[in-house]
Amino acid sequence: MFQINGEKDSKSKKKAAKSDSDDSEEETKTTKSKKKSTAGSASMFQTSGDKDKDKDKDKGKDKDKKTKKKGKADDSDDSESEKEEKSKKKKGKGKKKKERSPSPEIEFDDLEKFVIEPAQQGVTVKCRVTRDQRGMDKSLYPLYYLHLDNEKKTFLLAGRKRKKSATSNYLISIDATDLSRGGENFVGKLRSNLMGTKFTVFDNALHPDRALPDMSNARQELAAIIYETNVLGMKGPRRMTVLIPGMSKENERVPFRPRNDCDGLLIRNQNRRMENIIELHNKTPVWNEETSSHVLNFNGRVTQASIKNFQIVHSKDLDYIVMQFGRIADDIFTLDYNYPMCAVQAFAIALSSFDGKIACE
């Protein structure tokens, strides 16, 4: 789905998923839709070069698919009784109050590696962002923390706006007590333009001026966020564009190391040089006449209305939520992300939404 120019692959996969789901009950529909989106997500984010290589392989697979379809038809007959039993059990349970589903069991040995690597395909990483504004200093420079939304509340990242910076500049660390630029726990930073409408996310490697000639140890741009300026000053939902590097056939992020700002994600997007770049947008909220407000379906993960609530999607599949962020209390927010996004990218995008954007409100 995220393969650049990979529209054909995603469409064929969607058609196959539709034909299998005609006779299924509600429970099987949700699982099949997840399979459809995760199956398509790998190709939608891949670069165009990797897609061309896959075309030849797909031709040889066509014959195998025909024989597999016959086998699937036989299997579906046997599973009809199982589906009926499940639906009976479901009816007997009665209605229960919806609760926010916690994060699936996620374990890792290396925190720094986990927060920089893309989410596993088919797994939604559910997190919480908390904002600490207590104290004189923190009212201007709050601390932000990212934890997994599970029983253990596993800590992932911390962020804070740097003081005495010409533009908004946030440091991101894997240690809640060490938010220094030169510390060992520094994993990335978020930097804005003067207007506070465009942001760039970097990892912790060296500035291009201090890197080796081959740029092998130069910093990578992990994402760029663009907030559309509201010239008329009209109130309404924000419009944002998110740019992230494309994914390789091995589902690894394509390194993006510009030598200067003129070759970064923002300038490339401005000049529409989008090779190996994925363009995402926030999902447009729907106007609700009853509540007289713009609404989005967060599936119970967001409970309070806020201009900061948003969902990030790809134009080729609006049902595949790459990331969503929203308020559940005054200083508590949920943040969920999927492949191909990583924790640092998602957290930095959330931090950009906290920053004051005079031209965007």
N, C-alpha and C positions, 0 to 999 in steps of 0.2 A: 504494500500500500504506500510505503514511504519511499519507494524507488522513484527517482526522478524520471518523468515520462513513463511511469509504469502503470498507466491507466488500464491497459488491456488485461494485464494479469489480475488486477483487483476485480474487474468486472466479471471475468470468467469464474473467479472464485465465489463471488456473490451469487451468481446464477446457480452454481452447484449447491451452495448452502440452501438456497430457496427451495430447490426441488426435494431436498431431504427433509425439510421441516414442515411439509404440508399437513401431515396427520398427527403431529406431536401435541402433547398437552403443554400447559403453561411452564411447568418445571423444565421440560426438555427444550422448550423454545429458548429459555434464557441461556442454558448451557451451550446450545448450538450457535446462538448469536455471538457468544464469547469466542467460540472456536473460530467463527467466521472472521471476527475482527482481528484476532491474534494471528490467524493464518495470513490475512492480508497485510498486517502491519509490517512484517519483515520486508516484503517487496516494496511497499509504499515508500519506505524511508531509504531504500538502497540507491546508490549512485547509478547513473545511466550506463556506465561502462560495465558494471557487474550485471545489469539487466540483460545486455546484449549476449553475454556469455551463457546466461541461463536459457535463452530462447532455443538454442540447438538441443539442449538437454530435454526441454519440454516436448519436443517433437517425438523423441523416442519413448516418452512416458505415456503418450496418447493411447497406445494399444493396451498397455497395462490397466489404464483407467477404465476402459470399456469392460474388461473382465471383472474388475473389482466392483463395478456398479451392479452386476448381476448378483454377486455375493452379498452385497449390501441389501438388496431387495429381499433375499431369503432371510437374512438376519432380522430385518424389520418386522416380519410376520411373527417371529418367535418372541420378540420383545413387546408385542401389543398387550399381552396379559400383564406383564410387569408394569407397564405404563398405567393400566387400569387400576391395579392395586395401589400404586402411588397416589393416583388422583383421589381414590376412596379415602386413603389415610389423610390426605390434605383436607378433604371436606370435613372430616370428623374432628379435626383439630380446632376449628373455629378461628375467628379473627383475633390476632394478637397485635398489641401496640407496636408500631415500628420503632426500632432502636438503631442507633448508628452502629453499623457493623465494624468491628475492630479490624486492625491490620492482620492479614494472614501471617502465619508463623514464618518469620524471616530471621535467619541466623547468618552471622558472618564472623570471620576471625580477624580480618583487617579492615578497620573502620575507614581509613583513608581510601583504600581501594574500593570499598562498597559505595561511598558517596560520590565517586567520580565515574563509576561504571554505569552504563545504561541499565534500567530495570529489566528484570528477566521477562521474557515474552509470556503473556498470559497471566502475569501477576501484577495486581494493582498495589503499589506501596502506599499504605495509608498512614499519614503523619498528622501531627499537631504543631502549630506554630504558636508560641506564647510570647507576649510582649511585656517586658518589665520596664515600667516608667516611674518606679518609685525613686525618690530622691531628687534633689535640685538638678543635678547634672543629667539624670536619665530622662527628665521631661523633654529635653532638647535632643539628647542622644540615647534613645532607649536601647536596651539589649533585646535581641530576638533569639529564641531557641527553637530548634527543630527536633522533635522526638517522634519515634514510631508510635502510632496510636494503638498500643497493645497494653496488656496488663503490666508488663515491666516498665513501660514508658521509656524505652531504650533511647538514650541520647545519640543524636547524629551530628548536628551542627549548631554553631552559634554565630551571630552576626552583629556588628555594631557600626554605626556611621562614624567615620573618622572626623576628628576636629581639625580646624584650621586648613580645610581643603577648599580650593576655589570652586569646585563642583562637588555634588554629592558623591561620596566615596565610601563604600561599605566593605569591611574586612570580613571574611568568612573563615571560621576555624573549626577544627574537630575537638577543641578543648574549650569548655565554657569559661574557664578561668584565664585563658591565654588568647587575647585578641590583638596581639601585636604583629606588625608587618614582618618583623624579622624572626618571629618565633617558629619553632619546629612544627607547630600545629596549623599554621596558615595554609589553607588549601585553595583559596580563590578570592577574587574581589569583584565588586560591582561598581562601575563608574558611569556617571551621567554626563550629559552635555550641560551647557550653561542654563538652558531653559528648563531642564529637568524633564524633557520629553523623550529623550533617546538614551538608552543604557547599553553598556557592553559588559559581558561577564568573561573574566580571565581565570586561568588556573594559576598555580603558584610558581611556574617556571620563570626564567629570566626575561627581562625586557629585550626586544630585538637588538637594541644598541649594544648590549653587553653579551649577547649570545655568540655562539660559534658561527663562522661564515656559512656553514651548511644549515644553520637554523635548527639543528637537531635538539638543542637544549633551550630553544626560545619558547616563550609562553604561548599557549593556545587560546584562541577565542572560543569559548564554549557556547555563547548565545548572545543575541542582541534583542532588545525590546524597544519597540517604537509605539508611543502613545500619540494618537491622532489629535492635533490641536483643534480646539473648539473656538473658531474665530468669532462666531456669533454670540458666544457666551451662554448658549442654551443649556439647560440642565438635561441630563440624560445619561444612559449607560456609556461607559468608556469604550473606545475602540482601540484595540491594540494588536500589533503584529509581532510575532516571535520568530526569530531566525536562529536555526541551529545547524551545525555541520551534518552532512548526510552520513548514512551508514554503509559499511562495506558488505559484501556478500557473506562475510563471516560474522555479521551483526556487531561489528566494532565501529566506533566513531572514526570518521575520516579526519586525521589531524589537520587543523586549520591554523597555520602560523604565519600571519601577515608580517611583512617586513616593516610596515608603517601603517598609520591610520588610514591612509589613502587606499589601502588594499584590504581593509577590514570588512566585516560582515555588513556594516551599515552602508558603506560607500558602494560595495558590490550590489547591494539591493537597490540603491539609488540609481545605479547605472544598469540595473537588470542583468548583471552578470551572475547568474544563479547556479553555476556549475557546482555540484557537491554541496548545495545549500538547500535546506528544507524550510519552506515558508508556512508558518502556522498563524491562525487568527483566533481571537476570542469568539465564542459562539454567540450569535445575536440573540439577546433575550426576547421573549414574546410578551406583548402587552396584554395584561390581564384586566378585563373590564371590572370584575368584582372587587379586586383589591386596588385598582387604579395604579398599578405599578408594573414594571418590567420583571418577568420571572424566568427562571431557569430550573430545570429538574436536576437537583443534586442527589436524588435518591436517599434523602434523609441525612446526608452528611453535613448540610448547612442549615442552620435554624433561625438565623437573624438576617434581616435585609441590610444590605450595605452596598455602596458604590464599588467597594473592593471585591465583591463576589464575582468570579469569572470562571469560565471553562475554556480551555485551549484545544482546538481541533484542526485537522487537516481538511482542506476543501474537498478532497476526494472521498472522505468518509466522515460525515458530521456526527455519526453515532459513536465513533471511536474517540473517547476523551483522553487526550494525551496528558492533560493536567487539569485539575480543578482546585479552586481555592475559595474559601468563604468563612464568614464569621459565625461562631456559636456562642460567644460571650464577648464582653467589652474588650478584653485583651487576649482572647483565645480564638484561634482559627484552625480549620482543618485544611490540609494540603495533601492531595492524592495525585500520584503520577504513575504513568505507564511507560513502556518501551516506546520510543528510544531515549526518553529523558532520564537524567540521573538526578540524584538528590541535590547536588550543588547547583545545577541548572534551575531546578524547580524552586529551591529556596531563594536563589538570587532573583528570579522573576517575582516571587512573593514580596521580597524586600523592595523591589522597584515600585510595587503598588502602594507601599506605605509612604514613599517619598512624596513631598508636596509638589504637585504639578500645577503651577499657576495658569499656564496656558491651556491646560486640558480640562479644567473643571467647568 
